[in-house]
Amino acid sequence: MSDDETVQPASSQLNIVPATDGRAYIPARDVVLLLRAIASSCRNLADEPDADVRSVACILDYEADTIDRRAIQHTK
């Protein structure tokens, strides 16, 4: 992947299900897949000399923001 390509967050692939209570839910299997994707990113970053815990925090914030936006879209 080149530096010009946009990275799609793993959470953009999650199923978000609106429930009868008006809240958005993510199936457990999708949460597991998201956690595995984050673990994989952490392992990849462990080999990068310039990466640190802040890098992981940025990834988690990016994923959380994506889930938050999608949840709002599904509950409007």
DAHU-V158578 format. One record per residue. N is the residue number from 0. RES is the residue in one small letter. PHI is phi as a letter, one per 20 degrees, with the letter a starting at -180 (* if undefined). OMEGA is omega in radians with two decimals (none if undefined). Layout:
((N	RES	PHI	OMEGA) (N	RES	PHI	OMEGA))
This chain:
((0	m	*	3.13) (1	s	e	3.13) (2	d	f	-3.11) (3	d	e	-3.11) (4	e	e	3.12) (5	t	e	3.10) (6	v	e	3.10) (7	q	e	3.12) (8	p	f	3.10) (9	a	g	-3.09) (10	s	f	3.10) (11	s	f	3.13) (12	q	e	-3.10) (13	l	f	2.99) (14	n	e	3.05) (15	i	d	-3.02) (16	v	d	3.04) (17	p	f	-3.12) (18	a	e	-3.13) (19	t	f	3.12) (20	d	e	3.11) (21	g	n	3.14) (22	r	e	3.08) (23	a	e	-3.14) (24	y	c	3.07) (25	i	d	3.11) (26	p	g	-3.09) (27	a	g	-3.12) (28	r	f	3.11) (29	d	f	3.08) (30	v	f	3.11) (31	v	f	3.12) (32	l	f	3.10) (33	l	f	3.13) (34	l	f	3.10) (35	r	f	3.10) (36	a	f	3.11) (37	i	f	3.10) (38	a	f	3.11) (39	s	f	3.09) (40	s	f	3.11) (41	c	f	3.11) (42	r	f	3.12) (43	n	f	3.13) (44	l	f	-3.14) (45	a	f	-3.14) (46	d	e	-3.13) (47	e	e	-3.10) (48	p	f	-3.10) (49	d	e	-3.10) (50	a	e	3.09) (51	d	b	-3.11) (52	v	f	3.10) (53	r	f	3.10) (54	s	f	3.11) (55	v	f	3.13) (56	a	f	3.10) (57	c	f	3.11) (58	i	f	-3.13) (59	l	f	3.09) (60	d	f	3.13) (61	y	f	3.12) (62	e	f	-3.14) (63	a	f	3.11) (64	d	f	3.13) (65	t	f	3.12) (66	i	f	-3.13) (67	d	f	3.12) (68	r	f	-3.12) (69	r	f	3.11) (70	a	f	3.11) (71	i	f	3.13) (72	q	f	-3.10) (73	h	f	-3.11) (74	t	d	3.11) (75	k	f	none))
